[in-house]
């Protein structure tokens, strides 16, 4: 998985495809962003195509990360043409941990509250990208698209 694998027509494809979403995150989150950490938001059109990437870096603590997610989701839902979201939890290294899972649950809750489809949540590090699964009994749009394929 890498941005080197992106098909030429990737801008016309939906980021509900988890492999494509991970590759696009790999493209838009540069090494400097990965080293400083933060949150990457891929604002998507209603059909799942990328509209605008947004990176928020140097978030000092967990409460600030949750606040950043909340304000970004609530702002995104008011923007014309935004109909979906991919979120990257960006950090220099390490695997998915309990803090990432807790933030993912918050992202799910905020997207449900705002009625903004969540196409997927990923942990982006200097060594790779991992997709976070949805909690038992819940589905995000990416899981629905994967199940339909």
Residue pairs with C-beta under 8 A, 6 or more apart in sequence:
1 19
1 22
1 23
1 26
1 128
1 129
2 23
2 26
3 23
3 24
3 26
3 27
5 23
6 20
6 23
6 24
6 27
7 13
10 20
10 23
10 24
11 49
11 50
12 49
13 20
13 48
13 49
14 20
14 44
14 47
14 48
14 49
14 119
14 145
15 21
15 24
15 42
15 44
15 48
15 49
15 50
15 84
15 86
15 119
15 120
16 48
16 84
16 119
16 120
16 141
16 142
16 144
16 145
17 142
17 145
17 146
18 120
18 131
18 142
18 146
21 42
21 86
21 119
21 120
21 122
21 131
21 142
22 122
22 129
22 131
24 42
24 50
24 86
25 40
25 42
25 86
25 88
25 122
25 124
25 129
26 124
26 129
28 40
28 42
28 53
28 55
29 40
29 55
29 88
29 90
29 124
31 126
33 40
33 55
33 57
33 90
34 90
34 91
34 92
34 124
34 125
34 126
35 92
35 126
36 57
36 58
36 92
37 57
37 58
37 59
37 90
37 91
37 92
38 55
38 56
38 57
38 58
38 59
38 90
39 55
39 56
39 59
39 65
39 68
39 69
39 72
39 87
39 88
39 89
39 90
40 53
40 54
40 55
40 87
40 88
40 90
40 124
41 53
41 54
41 55
41 56
41 72
41 76
41 85
41 86
41 87
41 88
42 50
42 52
42 53
42 54
42 85
42 86
42 87
42 88
42 119
43 50
43 51
43 52
43 53
43 54
43 76
43 79
43 82
43 84
43 85
44 50
44 51
44 82
44 83
44 84
44 85
44 86
44 119
45 51
45 81
45 82
45 83
45 84
46 81
46 83
46 84
47 83
48 83
48 84
48 119
48 141
48 145
51 81
51 82
54 72
55 90
56 68
56 72
57 90
59 65
59 68
62 99
62 102
62 103
65 103
66 103
66 106
69 87
69 103
69 106
69 107
69 110
70 106
70 110
73 85
73 107
73 110
73 111
73 113
73 114
73 116
74 110
74 114
76 82
76 85
76 114
76 116
77 114
77 115
77 116
82 116
83 116
83 117
84 116
84 117
84 118
84 119
84 141
85 111
85 116
85 117
85 118
85 119
86 118
86 119
86 120
86 121
86 122
87 107
87 118
87 120
87 121
87 122
88 121
88 122
88 123
88 124
88 129
89 100
89 103
89 104
89 121
89 122
89 123
89 124
89 132
90 124
90 125
91 123
91 124
91 125
92 125
92 126
93 125
93 126
93 127
94 125
95 123
95 130
96 123
96 130
96 132
100 123
100 132
101 132
104 121
104 132
105 135
107 118
107 121
108 118
108 121
108 134
108 135
108 138
108 140
111 117
111 118
111 140
117 140
117 141
118 140
118 141
118 142
119 140
119 141
119 142
120 131
120 132
120 140
120 141
120 142
121 131
121 132
121 140
122 129
122 130
122 131
122 132
123 129
123 130
123 132
131 142
133 143
134 140
134 143
